[in-house]
Amino acid sequence: MRVLAKARSLVRRVGIDVAPWPHRPEDGVIDWGLTAVMRSRGINCVIDVGGNRGQFAGRLRALGYNGRIVSFEPSPTVQPLIQAAAERDPQWTVRPVALSSQPGHAELHLHKEPQLDSMLDALPGVTGDIPLMEETGIASITLSTLEAELPGIIAGIDDPKVLLKSDTQGHDVEVLRGAGAKGLDPAIVAVLVELAPLPVYSGQPRMTAVMELIMADGFDAVAFEPLFESSDGLRVVELDALFMRPADGRPDWGGNGKWHDPVAGPPANHVPG
């Protein structure tokens, strides 16, 4: 590995990098993590909270996942689009409701870009930096909870292994609290969530509050990938974060020969487990 480290040092001076292959990518790390976790934990059901137009479901299919997907999308702007997409996939269903901490009804702020629709108001000044945040209307939506929906979602699956994805523009803490007093069901073995180091909505919880709920349920971090940066390129505004429950419920500090050289990268056959 010393030869590789020296070679990397030399070629980096001219803007080139050398690394073992396959290796953990710097770009597309969430796709790497999703693929590895789905294989490692045998994911056979995905809960897609904040389905929007169906982008995440399409992403999973492109990664080779062919199991059950249940999307939750309350926005009337994109419901016809995601419903039409799901009709072409017998393993994908869409629920036209939002998930929250309690069932009921709420107002959804609609924006020029529907991916930014939220139950929270945008912070003052945000629209000036992000024109797509311009509000176009308000819709009345129905709320359900993860605790109420989960039995129907996993019905008919022997030994369900669930990936929960939540992208709700500031409402993810409420989605997680809707799992009930005991936290996330043991059937949920992985969580992908959008975090906001720099909130753009009024009352949006800090990213650490979201992470604390997930990690308190026994999940470990797998990968983080920036989605949106400040105009100076130095601050992360939003990022994707992937977590998983260890298969044996025990921490793994990288012992038994798994600790790897930070220059050389992890072993070629290294996957989360």
C-alpha positions as CSV (number, residue, x, y, z in Angstrom):
1,M,0.0,0.0,0.0
2,R,3.0,2.3,0.4
3,V,3.6,2.1,-3.3
4,L,0.0,3.1,-4.0
5,A,0.2,6.0,-1.5
6,K,3.3,7.3,-3.1
7,A,1.8,7.0,-6.6
8,R,-1.3,8.8,-5.5
9,S,0.8,11.6,-4.0
10,L,2.7,12.0,-7.3
11,V,-0.2,12.0,-9.7
12,R,-2.4,14.2,-7.6
13,R,0.1,17.0,-8.3
14,V,-1.3,17.0,-11.9
15,G,-4.9,16.6,-10.9
16,I,-5.2,12.8,-11.3
17,D,-6.1,10.2,-8.7
18,V,-5.3,6.5,-8.4
19,A,-7.4,4.1,-6.2
20,P,-8.3,0.4,-6.0
21,W,-11.3,-0.7,-8.0
22,P,-14.1,-1.2,-7.1
23,H,-14.0,1.5,-4.5
24,R,-16.3,3.7,-2.5
25,P,-17.1,6.6,-4.9
26,E,-16.9,10.2,-3.9
27,D,-19.8,11.0,-6.3
28,G,-22.9,8.8,-6.3
29,V,-22.1,7.5,-2.8
30,I,-25.7,7.1,-1.9
31,D,-26.4,4.9,-4.9
32,W,-23.4,2.8,-3.9
33,G,-24.7,2.6,-0.3
34,L,-28.3,1.8,-1.4
35,T,-27.0,-1.0,-3.7
36,A,-24.8,-2.5,-0.9
37,V,-27.4,-2.2,1.8
38,M,-30.2,-3.7,-0.2
39,R,-28.0,-6.6,-1.1
40,S,-26.5,-7.0,2.5
41,R,-29.8,-6.8,4.3
42,G,-32.0,-8.4,1.7
43,I,-34.4,-5.5,1.3
44,N,-37.7,-6.7,-0.1
45,C,-40.0,-3.6,0.6
46,V,-39.4,0.1,0.2
47,I,-41.5,2.9,1.8
48,D,-41.1,6.0,-0.3
49,V,-42.3,9.0,1.8
50,G,-42.5,12.0,-0.4
51,G,-42.7,10.2,-3.7
52,N,-43.1,13.4,-5.8
53,R,-43.1,12.3,-9.5
54,G,-41.7,8.9,-8.8
55,Q,-38.0,9.7,-9.2
56,F,-36.9,7.6,-6.3
57,A,-38.8,4.5,-7.4
58,G,-37.3,4.9,-10.8
59,R,-33.9,5.2,-9.3
60,L,-34.4,2.0,-7.4
61,R,-35.4,0.1,-10.5
62,A,-32.4,1.4,-12.3
63,L,-30.2,0.1,-9.4
64,G,-31.7,-3.4,-10.0
65,Y,-34.3,-3.5,-7.1
66,N,-37.5,-5.3,-8.2
67,G,-39.4,-5.7,-5.0
68,R,-42.4,-3.9,-3.5
69,I,-42.5,-0.1,-3.4
70,V,-45.2,1.9,-1.6
71,S,-45.0,5.6,-2.2
72,F,-46.8,8.4,-0.2
73,E,-47.4,11.6,-2.1
74,P,-50.1,14.1,-1.1
75,S,-49.4,16.9,-3.5
76,P,-52.2,17.3,-6.1
77,T,-49.7,18.8,-8.5
78,V,-47.7,15.6,-9.0
79,Q,-50.2,12.9,-7.9
80,P,-51.4,12.2,-11.5
81,L,-47.7,11.8,-12.6
82,I,-46.7,9.4,-9.9
83,Q,-49.9,7.4,-10.2
84,A,-49.4,7.1,-14.0
85,A,-45.8,5.9,-13.5
86,A,-46.9,3.3,-10.8
87,E,-49.6,1.9,-13.1
88,R,-46.8,0.5,-15.3
89,D,-45.2,-1.3,-12.4
90,P,-47.2,-4.1,-10.7
91,Q,-44.9,-4.0,-7.7
92,W,-45.4,-0.3,-7.0
93,T,-48.4,1.4,-5.4
94,V,-49.1,5.0,-4.4
95,R,-51.0,6.3,-1.4
96,P,-52.3,9.9,-1.9
97,V,-51.7,10.9,1.7
98,A,-48.8,12.4,3.8
99,L,-47.2,10.6,6.8
100,S,-46.9,12.5,10.0
101,S,-46.9,12.0,13.8
102,Q,-50.7,12.0,14.0
103,P,-53.5,11.2,11.6
104,G,-55.6,14.2,10.5
105,H,-55.5,17.0,7.9
106,A,-53.0,19.7,7.1
107,E,-52.2,22.4,4.6
108,L,-49.5,21.8,2.0
109,H,-47.7,24.8,0.6
110,L,-47.3,24.3,-3.2
111,H,-44.3,25.7,-5.0
112,K,-43.2,26.4,-8.5
113,E,-41.1,23.3,-8.2
114,P,-43.3,20.5,-6.6
115,Q,-40.2,18.8,-5.1
116,L,-40.1,21.8,-2.7
117,D,-43.8,21.5,-1.6
118,S,-43.9,21.5,2.2
119,M,-46.2,21.7,5.2
120,L,-43.9,24.5,6.4
121,D,-43.5,28.1,5.3
122,A,-40.4,29.0,3.4
123,L,-38.0,31.3,5.4
124,P,-38.1,35.0,4.5
125,G,-35.6,35.7,1.7
126,V,-35.3,32.1,0.5
127,T,-37.3,32.7,-2.6
128,G,-34.8,35.4,-3.7
129,D,-32.0,32.8,-3.7
130,I,-34.2,29.9,-4.9
131,P,-36.9,31.2,-7.4
132,L,-38.4,27.8,-7.6
133,M,-39.5,28.2,-4.0
134,E,-42.1,30.7,-5.1
135,E,-45.4,29.6,-3.6
136,T,-48.2,28.9,-6.1
137,G,-51.0,27.8,-3.8
138,I,-52.1,25.8,-0.7
139,A,-53.7,22.3,-0.8
140,S,-55.6,20.6,2.0
141,I,-54.1,17.1,2.5
142,T,-54.9,14.0,4.6
143,L,-52.4,12.7,7.1
144,S,-51.7,9.2,8.2
145,T,-48.9,7.6,10.3
146,L,-46.2,5.1,9.7
147,E,-47.5,3.0,12.5
148,A,-51.0,2.8,11.0
149,E,-49.7,2.1,7.4
150,L,-47.0,-0.4,8.0
151,P,-49.1,-3.5,8.5
152,G,-50.7,-3.1,5.2
153,I,-47.5,-2.2,3.5
154,I,-45.7,-5.4,4.5
155,A,-48.7,-7.7,4.3
156,G,-47.9,-10.9,2.5
157,I,-44.2,-10.6,2.7
158,D,-42.4,-13.3,4.6
159,D,-39.7,-11.9,6.9
160,P,-40.0,-8.2,5.6
161,K,-36.8,-6.2,5.4
162,V,-37.8,-2.6,4.8
163,L,-36.0,0.5,3.5
164,L,-37.7,3.7,4.7
165,K,-37.0,6.7,2.5
166,S,-38.2,10.1,3.7
167,D,-37.9,13.4,1.8
168,T,-40.7,15.7,3.0
169,Q,-39.1,19.1,3.0
170,G,-38.8,19.7,6.8
171,H,-41.4,17.2,8.0
172,D,-39.2,14.1,8.5
173,V,-39.1,14.3,12.3
174,E,-42.9,14.0,12.3
175,V,-42.7,11.1,9.9
176,L,-40.4,9.3,12.3
177,R,-42.4,10.1,15.3
178,G,-45.4,8.6,13.6
179,A,-43.8,5.2,14.0
180,G,-45.2,5.1,17.5
181,A,-43.9,5.1,21.1
182,K,-41.5,2.1,20.5
183,G,-39.8,3.8,17.5
184,L,-39.2,2.3,14.1
185,D,-40.5,-1.2,13.7
186,P,-37.8,-3.9,13.6
187,A,-38.9,-4.7,10.1
188,I,-37.4,-1.4,9.0
189,V,-33.7,-2.1,8.6
190,A,-32.5,0.9,6.6
191,V,-33.4,4.6,6.4
192,L,-32.6,7.2,3.7
193,V,-33.5,10.7,4.7
194,E,-32.9,14.2,3.4
195,L,-31.1,16.4,6.0
196,A,-30.8,20.2,6.0
197,P,-27.6,21.6,7.6
198,L,-29.0,25.0,6.5
199,P,-32.8,25.0,6.9
200,V,-34.9,26.7,4.2
201,Y,-38.3,26.4,6.0
202,S,-39.6,28.1,9.1
203,G,-39.6,25.7,12.0
204,Q,-37.6,23.1,10.2
205,P,-35.8,20.8,12.7
206,R,-32.0,20.8,12.8
207,M,-30.4,17.9,11.0
208,T,-29.1,16.6,14.3
209,A,-32.7,16.2,15.6
210,V,-33.5,13.9,12.7
211,M,-30.3,12.0,13.1
212,E,-30.8,11.5,16.8
213,L,-34.2,9.9,16.3
214,I,-32.8,7.5,13.7
215,M,-29.6,6.6,15.6
216,A,-31.5,6.2,18.9
217,D,-33.4,3.4,17.2
218,G,-30.1,1.5,16.7
219,F,-29.2,2.7,13.2
220,D,-25.6,3.3,12.1
221,A,-24.5,5.8,9.4
222,V,-23.6,4.3,6.0
223,A,-23.2,7.3,3.7
224,F,-23.8,11.0,3.2
225,E,-24.0,12.9,-0.1
226,P,-24.5,16.7,-0.6
227,L,-27.5,17.6,-2.8
228,F,-27.4,21.4,-2.8
229,E,-24.7,23.9,-1.8
230,S,-24.6,27.6,-1.0
231,S,-23.7,30.0,-3.8
232,D,-20.0,30.1,-2.7
233,G,-19.8,26.3,-2.9
234,L,-18.5,26.1,0.7
235,R,-21.6,25.2,2.7
236,V,-24.0,22.3,2.3
237,V,-27.7,23.3,2.3
238,E,-29.2,19.8,1.9
239,L,-27.8,16.3,1.9
240,D,-28.9,12.7,1.6
241,A,-28.1,10.4,4.6
242,L,-28.3,6.6,4.6
243,F,-28.5,4.6,7.8
244,M,-28.9,0.9,8.5
245,R,-29.5,-1.4,11.5
246,P,-26.6,-3.9,11.9
247,A,-27.7,-7.4,11.1
248,D,-26.6,-8.7,14.5
249,G,-27.6,-5.5,16.4
250,R,-24.0,-5.0,17.5
251,P,-21.6,-2.1,16.8
252,D,-18.6,-2.7,14.5
253,W,-15.6,-0.6,15.0
254,G,-13.7,-2.0,12.0
255,G,-11.7,-4.7,13.8
256,N,-10.9,-8.2,12.6
257,G,-8.8,-6.9,9.7
258,K,-11.5,-4.5,8.4
259,W,-9.7,-1.3,9.4
260,H,-8.5,0.1,6.1
261,D,-5.8,2.6,5.0
262,P,-7.6,6.0,4.4
263,V,-5.4,6.5,1.4
264,A,-5.8,3.2,-0.2
265,G,-9.5,2.9,0.6
266,P,-11.5,-0.1,1.9
267,P,-10.9,-3.6,0.6
268,A,-12.4,-4.4,-2.8
269,N,-15.0,-6.7,-1.4
270,H,-16.0,-4.3,1.4
271,V,-19.8,-3.8,1.8
272,P,-21.8,-2.5,4.8
273,G,-22.9,-5.4,7.0
